[in-house]
Amino acid sequence: MSAPDASLRSSRGIARYATALCALAAIAAVVAFVNGSWLGIVWVLLGGLASNMAWYYGRRARSGVSSPKAGEAAAQPGHRAASAE
């Protein structure tokens, strides 16, 4: 069995960090609201963003899709190369 390529490993890492950030943002929002600060709204929004990132990169790592390299993008069907006019 071969090891996954670097882009899949980085997708898993980003998903883990985003999940941790989401949990920390939720804790910070609760603390802010308990202290009577409206700054908790910012933490809730940050938690939502981190949650979406964790979901996206987690799905990407599970499906095994890696980002194409710069040279491979032009070889894909339906890809229009920029004209040098």
Secondary structure as GFF3:
##gff-version 3
##sequence-region A 1 85
A	DSSP	alpha_helix	6	34	.	.	.	ID=ss1
A	DSSP	alpha_helix	40	63	.	.	.	ID=ss2
A	DSSP	three_ten_helix	73	75	.	.	.	ID=ss3
###
